[in-house]
């Protein structure tokens, strides 16, 4: 990913939905795993959207290896360490 941003191209290569009120399946979101990585951003894709939580996967996982994670329904969803890392 580091190669995607350089001195000539400083724009983020992803377009995130950062408004939890408008989340829909297929949106890319910036999610976090506070128990393990504080506020470090990760790229996720929404698989399900519910009233008070979302189900997402890490963006770019191959179809047969998608790991579903439950996240909070907020502008940058929080995912548990257990869901993200399998701990």
Biopython code that builds the backbone (N, CA, C, O; Angstrom):
import numpy as np
from Bio.PDB.StructureBuilder import StructureBuilder

atoms = [
    (1, "UNK", "N", (0.819, -1.183, 0.000)),
    (1, "UNK", "CA", (0.000, 0.000, 0.000)),
    (1, "UNK", "C", (0.866, 1.250, 0.000)),
    (1, "UNK", "O", (0.474, 2.279, -0.551)),
    (2, "UNK", "N", (2.030, 1.168, 0.610)),
    (2, "UNK", "CA", (2.913, 2.330, 0.652)),
    (2, "UNK", "C", (3.225, 2.831, -0.757)),
    (2, "UNK", "O", (3.366, 4.035, -0.968)),
    (3, "UNK", "N", (3.332, 1.925, -1.713)),
    (3, "UNK", "CA", (3.636, 2.309, -3.088)),
    (3, "UNK", "C", (2.474, 3.036, -3.755)),
    (3, "UNK", "O", (2.655, 3.650, -4.806)),
    (4, "UNK", "N", (1.278, 2.976, -3.156)),
    (4, "UNK", "CA", (0.108, 3.605, -3.751)),
    (4, "UNK", "C", (0.076, 5.110, -3.486)),
    (4, "UNK", "O", (-0.662, 5.841, -4.147)),
    (5, "UNK", "N", (0.869, 5.573, -2.524)),
    (5, "UNK", "CA", (0.913, 6.993, -2.181)),
    (5, "UNK", "C", (2.365, 7.439, -2.239)),
    (5, "UNK", "O", (3.228, 6.831, -1.606)),
    (6, "UNK", "N", (2.640, 8.496, -2.992)),
    (6, "UNK", "CA", (4.000, 9.018, -3.068)),
    (6, "UNK", "C", (3.938, 10.542, -3.163)),
    (6, "UNK", "O", (2.865, 11.132, -3.041)),
    (7, "UNK", "N", (5.068, 11.163, -3.377)),
    (7, "UNK", "CA", (5.134, 12.628, -3.403)),
    (7, "UNK", "C", (4.229, 13.237, -4.475)),
    (7, "UNK", "O", (3.678, 14.319, -4.274)),
    (8, "UNK", "N", (4.071, 12.553, -5.608)),
    (8, "UNK", "CA", (3.227, 13.067, -6.685)),
    (8, "UNK", "C", (1.753, 12.721, -6.475)),
    (8, "UNK", "O", (0.879, 13.458, -6.931)),
    (9, "UNK", "N", (1.470, 11.630, -5.801)),
    (9, "UNK", "CA", (0.097, 11.176, -5.603)),
    (9, "UNK", "C", (-0.139, 10.959, -4.115)),
    (9, "UNK", "O", (0.105, 9.869, -3.597)),
    (10, "UNK", "N", (-0.614, 11.994, -3.427)),
    (10, "UNK", "CA", (-0.803, 11.927, -1.976)),
    (10, "UNK", "C", (-2.222, 11.546, -1.575)),
    (10, "UNK", "O", (-2.517, 11.435, -0.385)),
    (11, "UNK", "N", (-3.099, 11.344, -2.544)),
    (11, "UNK", "CA", (-4.480, 10.972, -2.236)),
    (11, "UNK", "C", (-4.568, 9.521, -1.795)),
    (11, "UNK", "O", (-3.834, 8.665, -2.289)),
    (12, "UNK", "N", (-5.465, 9.254, -0.869)),
    (12, "UNK", "CA", (-5.712, 7.890, -0.428)),
    (12, "UNK", "C", (-6.307, 7.105, -1.606)),
    (12, "UNK", "O", (-7.180, 7.620, -2.305)),
    (13, "UNK", "N", (-5.852, 5.875, -1.833)),
    (13, "UNK", "CA", (-6.358, 5.097, -2.962)),
    (13, "UNK", "C", (-7.756, 4.513, -2.726)),
    (13, "UNK", "O", (-8.309, 3.867, -3.615)),
    (14, "UNK", "N", (-8.327, 4.731, -1.548)),
    (14, "UNK", "CA", (-9.649, 4.187, -1.219)),
    (14, "UNK", "C", (-10.630, 5.315, -0.973)),
    (14, "UNK", "O", (-10.252, 6.396, -0.522)),
    (15, "UNK", "N", (-11.904, 5.050, -1.276)),
    (15, "UNK", "CA", (-12.970, 5.982, -0.938)),
    (15, "UNK", "C", (-13.820, 5.328, 0.126)),
    (15, "UNK", "O", (-14.513, 4.343, -0.133)),
    (16, "UNK", "N", (-13.764, 5.887, 1.342)),
    (16, "UNK", "CA", (-14.465, 5.313, 2.480)),
    (16, "UNK", "C", (-15.812, 5.981, 2.708)),
    (16, "UNK", "O", (-15.985, 7.168, 2.434)),
    (17, "UNK", "N", (-16.753, 5.210, 3.209)),
    (17, "UNK", "CA", (-17.977, 5.784, 3.742)),
    (17, "UNK", "C", (-17.695, 5.992, 5.227)),
    (17, "UNK", "O", (-17.522, 5.026, 5.970)),
    (18, "UNK", "N", (-17.650, 7.234, 5.656)),
    (18, "UNK", "CA", (-17.364, 7.565, 7.044)),
    (18, "UNK", "C", (-18.602, 8.079, 7.772)),
    (18, "UNK", "O", (-18.489, 8.746, 8.800)),
    (19, "UNK", "N", (-19.777, 7.769, 7.242)),
    (19, "UNK", "CA", (-21.038, 8.190, 7.858)),
    (19, "UNK", "C", (-21.865, 6.949, 8.168)),
    (19, "UNK", "O", (-22.510, 6.382, 7.286)),
    (20, "UNK", "N", (-21.839, 6.537, 9.430)),
    (20, "UNK", "CA", (-22.510, 5.296, 9.834)),
    (20, "UNK", "C", (-24.000, 5.291, 9.498)),
    (20, "UNK", "O", (-24.584, 4.225, 9.300)),
    (21, "UNK", "N", (-24.615, 6.459, 9.433)),
    (21, "UNK", "CA", (-26.052, 6.531, 9.123)),
    (21, "UNK", "C", (-26.349, 6.071, 7.700)),
    (21, "UNK", "O", (-27.465, 5.640, 7.409)),
    (22, "UNK", "N", (-25.356, 6.160, 6.810)),
    (22, "UNK", "CA", (-25.595, 5.820, 5.403)),
    (22, "UNK", "C", (-24.914, 4.515, 4.980)),
    (22, "UNK", "O", (-24.862, 4.216, 3.787)),
    (23, "UNK", "N", (-24.394, 3.736, 5.929)),
    (23, "UNK", "CA", (-23.735, 2.472, 5.585)),
    (23, "UNK", "C", (-24.656, 1.572, 4.774)),
    (23, "UNK", "O", (-25.855, 1.479, 5.038)),
    (24, "UNK", "N", (-24.061, 0.903, 3.770)),
    (24, "UNK", "CA", (-24.796, -0.107, 3.001)),
    (24, "UNK", "C", (-23.822, -1.216, 2.620)),
    (24, "UNK", "O", (-22.610, -1.002, 2.592)),
    (25, "UNK", "N", (-24.344, -2.381, 2.332)),
    (25, "UNK", "CA", (-23.529, -3.532, 1.945)),
    (25, "UNK", "C", (-22.646, -3.153, 0.758)),
    (25, "UNK", "O", (-23.113, -2.554, -0.210)),
    (26, "UNK", "N", (-21.368, -3.509, 0.847)),
    (26, "UNK", "CA", (-20.419, -3.221, -0.215)),
    (26, "UNK", "C", (-19.584, -1.975, 0.027)),
    (26, "UNK", "O", (-18.565, -1.778, -0.635)),
    (27, "UNK", "N", (-20.001, -1.127, 0.969)),
    (27, "UNK", "CA", (-19.224, 0.079, 1.275)),
    (27, "UNK", "C", (-17.861, -0.290, 1.837)),
    (27, "UNK", "O", (-17.719, -1.294, 2.536)),
    (28, "UNK", "N", (-16.867, 0.518, 1.531)),
    (28, "UNK", "CA", (-15.558, 0.401, 2.168)),
    (28, "UNK", "C", (-15.558, 1.310, 3.382)),
    (28, "UNK", "O", (-16.007, 2.454, 3.317)),
    (29, "UNK", "N", (-15.049, 0.788, 4.494)),
    (29, "UNK", "CA", (-14.968, 1.551, 5.734)),
    (29, "UNK", "C", (-13.563, 1.456, 6.298)),
    (29, "UNK", "O", (-12.820, 0.516, 6.016)),
    (30, "UNK", "N", (-13.222, 2.436, 7.091)),
    (30, "UNK", "CA", (-11.984, 2.404, 7.854)),
    (30, "UNK", "C", (-12.359, 1.851, 9.221)),
    (30, "UNK", "O", (-13.079, 2.501, 9.980)),
    (31, "UNK", "N", (-11.872, 0.645, 9.541)),
    (31, "UNK", "CA", (-12.207, 0.069, 10.838)),
    (31, "UNK", "C", (-10.958, -0.005, 11.710)),
    (31, "UNK", "O", (-9.840, 0.171, 11.229)),
    (32, "UNK", "N", (-11.164, -0.267, 12.997)),
    (32, "UNK", "CA", (-10.050, -0.329, 13.942)),
    (32, "UNK", "C", (-10.209, -1.516, 14.877)),
    (32, "UNK", "O", (-11.300, -2.064, 15.037)),
    (33, "UNK", "N", (-9.100, -1.897, 15.487)),
    (33, "UNK", "CA", (-9.066, -2.992, 16.459)),
    (33, "UNK", "C", (-8.402, -2.423, 17.718)),
    (33, "UNK", "O", (-7.220, -2.673, 17.957)),
    (34, "UNK", "N", (-9.153, -1.658, 18.529)),
    (34, "UNK", "CA", (-8.550, -0.911, 19.631)),
    (34, "UNK", "C", (-7.832, -1.772, 20.668)),
    (34, "UNK", "O", (-6.850, -1.321, 21.256)),
    (35, "UNK", "N", (-8.296, -2.998, 20.907)),
    (35, "UNK", "CA", (-7.658, -3.866, 21.904)),
    (35, "UNK", "C", (-6.224, -4.231, 21.526)),
    (35, "UNK", "O", (-5.406, -4.518, 22.400)),
    (36, "UNK", "N", (-5.920, -4.221, 20.247)),
    (36, "UNK", "CA", (-4.598, -4.658, 19.796)),
    (36, "UNK", "C", (-3.793, -3.551, 19.119)),
    (36, "UNK", "O", (-2.568, -3.522, 19.231)),
    (37, "UNK", "N", (-4.468, -2.640, 18.418)),
    (37, "UNK", "CA", (-3.753, -1.663, 17.590)),
    (37, "UNK", "C", (-4.219, -0.226, 17.803)),
    (37, "UNK", "O", (-4.053, 0.613, 16.917)),
    (38, "UNK", "N", (-4.797, 0.068, 18.962)),
    (38, "UNK", "CA", (-5.335, 1.385, 19.277)),
    (38, "UNK", "C", (-6.195, 1.935, 18.132)),
    (38, "UNK", "O", (-7.253, 1.379, 17.836)),
    (39, "UNK", "N", (-5.756, 3.008, 17.496)),
    (39, "UNK", "CA", (-6.575, 3.665, 16.472)),
    (39, "UNK", "C", (-6.046, 3.441, 15.051)),
    (39, "UNK", "O", (-6.450, 4.142, 14.124)),
    (40, "UNK", "N", (-5.148, 2.473, 14.877)),
    (40, "UNK", "CA", (-4.589, 2.201, 13.540)),
    (40, "UNK", "C", (-5.715, 1.842, 12.568)),
    (40, "UNK", "O", (-6.560, 1.006, 12.890)),
    (41, "UNK", "N", (-5.738, 2.455, 11.397)),
    (41, "UNK", "CA", (-6.817, 2.187, 10.445)),
    (41, "UNK", "C", (-6.572, 0.935, 9.596)),
    (41, "UNK", "O", (-5.452, 0.657, 9.168)),
    (42, "UNK", "N", (-7.644, 0.200, 9.370)),
    (42, "UNK", "CA", (-7.651, -0.942, 8.461)),
    (42, "UNK", "C", (-8.790, -0.731, 7.470)),
    (42, "UNK", "O", (-9.752, -0.026, 7.775)),
    (43, "UNK", "N", (-8.692, -1.329, 6.297)),
    (43, "UNK", "CA", (-9.721, -1.183, 5.266)),
    (43, "UNK", "C", (-10.632, -2.397, 5.300)),
    (43, "UNK", "O", (-10.173, -3.533, 5.177)),
    (44, "UNK", "N", (-11.918, -2.153, 5.466)),
    (44, "UNK", "CA", (-12.893, -3.232, 5.508)),
    (44, "UNK", "C", (-14.017, -3.009, 4.514)),
    (44, "UNK", "O", (-14.268, -1.889, 4.069)),
    (45, "UNK", "N", (-14.686, -4.104, 4.175)),
    (45, "UNK", "CA", (-15.861, -4.041, 3.295)),
    (45, "UNK", "C", (-17.063, -4.537, 4.079)),
    (45, "UNK", "O", (-17.007, -5.594, 4.708)),
    (46, "UNK", "N", (-18.150, -3.778, 4.043)),
    (46, "UNK", "CA", (-19.351, -4.158, 4.772)),
    (46, "UNK", "C", (-20.074, -5.301, 4.069)),
    (46, "UNK", "O", (-20.373, -5.228, 2.876)),
    (47, "UNK", "N", (-20.351, -6.363, 4.836)),
    (47, "UNK", "CA", (-21.085, -7.517, 4.321)),
    (47, "UNK", "C", (-22.546, -7.493, 4.751)),
    (47, "UNK", "O", (-23.425, -7.956, 4.024)),
    (48, "UNK", "N", (-22.798, -6.947, 5.948)),
    (48, "UNK", "CA", (-24.149, -6.798, 6.487)),
    (48, "UNK", "C", (-24.196, -5.492, 7.272)),
    (48, "UNK", "O", (-23.206, -5.078, 7.876)),
    (49, "UNK", "N", (-25.357, -4.855, 7.252)),
    (49, "UNK", "CA", (-25.552, -3.631, 8.032)),
    (49, "UNK", "C", (-26.812, -3.809, 8.860)),
    (49, "UNK", "O", (-27.893, -4.050, 8.322)),
    (50, "UNK", "N", (-26.664, -3.689, 10.178)),
    (50, "UNK", "CA", (-27.787, -3.822, 11.105)),
    (50, "UNK", "C", (-27.946, -2.515, 11.878)),
    (50, "UNK", "O", (-27.112, -1.615, 11.776)),
    (51, "UNK", "N", (-29.019, -2.425, 12.646)),
    (51, "UNK", "CA", (-29.320, -1.177, 13.345)),
    (51, "UNK", "C", (-28.196, -0.736, 14.279)),
    (51, "UNK", "O", (-27.880, 0.452, 14.341)),
    (52, "UNK", "N", (-27.588, -1.678, 15.007)),
    (52, "UNK", "CA", (-26.582, -1.274, 15.990)),
    (52, "UNK", "C", (-25.220, -1.955, 15.821)),
    (52, "UNK", "O", (-24.351, -1.813, 16.681)),
    (53, "UNK", "N", (-25.026, -2.691, 14.725)),
    (53, "UNK", "CA", (-23.720, -3.298, 14.439)),
    (53, "UNK", "C", (-23.607, -3.588, 12.952)),
    (53, "UNK", "O", (-24.595, -3.538, 12.219)),
    (54, "UNK", "N", (-22.386, -3.892, 12.515)),
    (54, "UNK", "CA", (-22.133, -4.272, 11.124)),
    (54, "UNK", "C", (-21.326, -5.568, 11.106)),
    (54, "UNK", "O", (-20.656, -5.904, 12.083)),
    (55, "UNK", "N", (-21.395, -6.279, 10.010)),
    (55, "UNK", "CA", (-20.531, -7.423, 9.748)),
    (55, "UNK", "C", (-19.650, -7.014, 8.574)),
    (55, "UNK", "O", (-20.148, -6.588, 7.532)),
    (56, "UNK", "N", (-18.343, -7.146, 8.752)),
    (56, "UNK", "CA", (-17.419, -6.731, 7.714)),
    (56, "UNK", "C", (-16.298, -7.742, 7.556)),
    (56, "UNK", "O", (-16.134, -8.641, 8.381)),
    (57, "UNK", "N", (-15.536, -7.586, 6.497)),
    (57, "UNK", "CA", (-14.342, -8.396, 6.286)),
    (57, "UNK", "C", (-13.209, -7.448, 5.915)),
    (57, "UNK", "O", (-13.440, -6.325, 5.468)),
    (58, "UNK", "N", (-11.996, -7.915, 6.106)),
    (58, "UNK", "CA", (-10.843, -7.112, 5.709)),
    (58, "UNK", "C", (-10.848, -7.022, 4.190)),
    (58, "UNK", "O", (-10.947, -8.045, 3.512)),
    (59, "UNK", "N", (-10.743, -5.825, 3.651)),
    (59, "UNK", "CA", (-10.814, -5.610, 2.214)),
    (59, "UNK", "C", (-9.669, -6.322, 1.502)),
    (59, "UNK", "O", (-8.513, -6.226, 1.912)),
    (60, "UNK", "N", (-10.004, -7.033, 0.435)),
    (60, "UNK", "CA", (-8.998, -7.691, -0.386)),
    (60, "UNK", "C", (-8.836, -9.170, -0.092)),
    (60, "UNK", "O", (-8.046, -9.840, -0.759)),
    (61, "UNK", "N", (-9.558, -9.702, 0.885)),
    (61, "UNK", "CA", (-9.472, -11.133, 1.155)),
    (61, "UNK", "C", (-10.087, -11.905, -0.011)),
    (61, "UNK", "O", (-11.086, -11.483, -0.594)),
    (62, "UNK", "N", (-9.482, -13.030, -0.336)),
    (62, "UNK", "CA", (-10.028, -13.826, -1.433)),
    (62, "UNK", "C", (-11.353, -14.445, -1.006)),
    (62, "UNK", "O", (-11.576, -14.701, 0.177)),
    (63, "UNK", "N", (-12.219, -14.680, -1.967)),
    (63, "UNK", "CA", (-13.590, -15.133, -1.728)),
    (63, "UNK", "C", (-13.676, -16.327, -0.765)),
    (63, "UNK", "O", (-14.538, -16.340, 0.114)),
    (64, "UNK", "N", (-12.825, -17.297, -0.911)),
    (64, "UNK", "CA", (-12.889, -18.487, -0.075)),
    (64, "UNK", "C", (-12.301, -18.310, 1.308)),
    (64, "UNK", "O", (-12.431, -19.199, 2.149)),
    (65, "UNK", "N", (-11.652, -17.177, 1.565)),
    (65, "UNK", "CA", (-10.981, -16.980, 2.850)),
    (65, "UNK", "C", (-11.523, -15.781, 3.620)),
    (65, "UNK", "O", (-10.839, -15.253, 4.497)),
    (66, "UNK", "N", (-12.724, -15.349, 3.310)),
    (66, "UNK", "CA", (-13.294, -14.186, 3.988)),
    (66, "UNK", "C", (-13.560, -14.514, 5.446)),
    (66, "UNK", "O", (-14.237, -15.490, 5.769)),
    (67, "UNK", "N", (-13.014, -13.682, 6.319)),
    (67, "UNK", "CA", (-13.229, -13.808, 7.759)),
    (67, "UNK", "C", (-14.236, -12.740, 8.163)),
    (67, "UNK", "O", (-13.946, -11.546, 8.091)),
    (68, "UNK", "N", (-15.404, -13.167, 8.582)),
    (68, "UNK", "CA", (-16.460, -12.231, 8.970)),
    (68, "UNK", "C", (-16.190, -11.710, 10.382)),
    (68, "UNK", "O", (-15.912, -12.481, 11.300)),
    (69, "UNK", "N", (-16.276, -10.394, 10.537)),
    (69, "UNK", "CA", (-16.034, -9.769, 11.833)),
    (69, "UNK", "C", (-17.213, -8.870, 12.184)),
    (69, "UNK", "O", (-17.762, -8.181, 11.323)),
    (70, "UNK", "N", (-17.589, -8.884, 13.440)),
    (70, "UNK", "CA", (-18.659, -8.000, 13.915)),
    (70, "UNK", "C", (-18.028, -6.699, 14.392)),
    (70, "UNK", "O", (-17.053, -6.708, 15.142)),
    (71, "UNK", "N", (-18.594, -5.586, 13.950)),
    (71, "UNK", "CA", (-18.086, -4.281, 14.347)),
    (71, "UNK", "C", (-19.193, -3.387, 14.859)),
    (71, "UNK", "O", (-20.373, -3.621, 14.594)),
    (72, "UNK", "N", (-18.807, -2.370, 15.587)),
    (72, "UNK", "CA", (-19.774, -1.395, 16.066)),
    (72, "UNK", "C", (-20.279, -0.574, 14.884)),
    (72, "UNK", "O", (-19.576, -0.398, 13.889)),
    (73, "UNK", "N", (-21.489, -0.082, 15.006)),
    (73, "UNK", "CA", (-22.005, 0.777, 13.930)),
    (73, "UNK", "C", (-21.718, 2.224, 14.304)),
    (73, "UNK", "O", (-22.545, 2.910, 14.906)),
    (74, "UNK", "N", (-20.537, 2.659, 13.934)),
    (74, "UNK", "CA", (-20.110, 4.039, 14.108)),
    (74, "UNK", "C", (-19.237, 4.398, 12.923)),
    (74, "UNK", "O", (-18.869, 3.523, 12.140)),
    (75, "UNK", "N", (-18.901, 5.670, 12.779)),
    (75, "UNK", "CA", (-18.207, 6.136, 11.580)),
    (75, "UNK", "C", (-16.958, 5.321, 11.250)),
    (75, "UNK", "O", (-16.685, 5.064, 10.078)),
    (76, "UNK", "N", (-16.200, 4.914, 12.260)),
    (76, "UNK", "CA", (-15.062, 3.992, 12.088)),
    (76, "UNK", "C", (-15.316, 2.803, 12.986)),
    (76, "UNK", "O", (-14.950, 2.837, 14.161)),
    (77, "UNK", "N", (-15.939, 1.738, 12.465)),
    (77, "UNK", "CA", (-16.305, 0.605, 13.307)),
    (77, "UNK", "C", (-15.123, 0.048, 14.103)),
    (77, "UNK", "O", (-13.986, 0.021, 13.631)),
    (78, "UNK", "N", (-15.428, -0.395, 15.323)),
    (78, "UNK", "CA", (-14.443, -1.067, 16.166)),
    (78, "UNK", "C", (-14.743, -2.559, 16.134)),
    (78, "UNK", "O", (-15.891, -2.978, 16.284)),
    (79, "UNK", "N", (-13.698, -3.352, 15.936)),
    (79, "UNK", "CA", (-13.796, -4.812, 15.872)),
    (79, "UNK", "C", (-12.997, -5.371, 17.047)),
    (79, "UNK", "O", (-11.954, -4.824, 17.407)),
    (80, "UNK", "N", (-13.480, -6.452, 17.643)),
    (80, "UNK", "CA", (-12.760, -7.046, 18.769)),
    (80, "UNK", "C", (-11.474, -7.728, 18.283)),
    (80, "UNK", "O", (-11.374, -8.160, 17.134)),
    (81, "UNK", "N", (-10.523, -7.808, 19.168)),
    (81, "UNK", "CA", (-9.253, -8.495, 18.868)),
    (81, "UNK", "C", (-9.535, -9.953, 18.506)),
    (81, "UNK", "O", (-8.923, -10.493, 17.585)),
    (82, "UNK", "N", (-10.448, -10.583, 19.220)),
    (82, "UNK", "CA", (-10.797, -11.987, 18.947)),
    (82, "UNK", "C", (-11.325, -12.167, 17.528)),
    (82, "UNK", "O", (-10.940, -13.109, 16.836)),
    (83, "UNK", "N", (-12.206, -11.266, 17.091)),
    (83, "UNK", "CA", (-12.737, -11.366, 15.731)),
    (83, "UNK", "C", (-11.660, -11.084, 14.683)),
    (83, "UNK", "O", (-11.581, -11.774, 13.667)),
    (84, "UNK", "N", (-10.839, -10.078, 14.934)),
    (84, "UNK", "CA", (-9.829, -9.668, 13.939)),
    (84, "UNK", "C", (-8.663, -10.647, 13.851)),
    (84, "UNK", "O", (-8.182, -10.945, 12.758)),
    (85, "UNK", "N", (-8.213, -11.144, 14.989)),
    (85, "UNK", "CA", (-6.996, -11.966, 15.001)),
    (85, "UNK", "C", (-7.247, -13.422, 15.353)),
    (85, "UNK", "O", (-6.340, -14.251, 15.270)),
    (86, "UNK", "N", (-8.470, -13.733, 15.744)),
    (86, "UNK", "CA", (-8.778, -15.107, 16.109)),
    (86, "UNK", "C", (-8.268, -15.498, 17.484)),
    (86, "UNK", "O", (-8.176, -16.684, 17.801)),
    (87, "UNK", "N", (-7.937, -14.510, 18.302)),
    (87, "UNK", "CA", (-7.450, -14.788, 19.671)),
    (87, "UNK", "C", (-8.595, -15.114, 20.599)),
    (87, "UNK", "O", (-8.377, -15.373, 21.782)),
]
sb = StructureBuilder()
sb.init_structure("model")
sb.init_model(0)
sb.init_chain("A")
sb.init_seg("    ")
for serial, (resi, resn, name, xyz) in enumerate(atoms, 1):
    if name == "N":
        sb.init_residue(resn, " ", resi, " ")
    sb.init_atom(name, np.array(xyz, "f"), 0.0, 1.0, " ", f" {name:<3s}", serial, name[0])
structure = sb.get_structure()
